């Protein structure tokens, strides 16, 4: 590309014509590949941030719910750990099924395009299959992201024996982590960082408050 621009600069042509120098096919393909790779990478990163946020909110809410009726640290930790494992497995299975369906759809579409092309070839090259979504990678990334988020409230409560202090630390650390996840989500999604942080933070607070309040009512009712 630099060679084309230098040659165009040396030619006695108007400046407007310099802007119309076409890119060759190789450069266009590279630009398109960069755009596709960036788009896919952004989608994966944003999904990972959302998975981590989900793991944090659901685990913290479970721990707050148990903390509403049981004040010992062991009950909160066991409940949080069980929620982390169950949530990670659920996220992995759901993401695997979803992405595998997307994989089948895109694979069928690419085969139809190949068959309709001039060569009539229906099979795909390995380089073409690399651009397709990987269900195993998606499942692993979702489970790992969920665990990363769930670890925050678990570690926050693990070493604090005082009941009220433990609840306060869980809320404080979870809120801080939610702000971080909200900021990352806003940056990756190219949205307002402030609004993204507020949405995630308020949503997490509501989830923890509702879980705590309803569980407290059930405990007071003696059910």
PyMOL commands that set and color helices and strands:
alter all, ss='L'
color gray80, all
select helices_A, chain A and resi 2-10+15-18+25-67+73-116+126-129+135-158+163-188+193-221
alter helices_A, ss='H'
color red, helices_A
deselect
rebuild
show_as cartoon
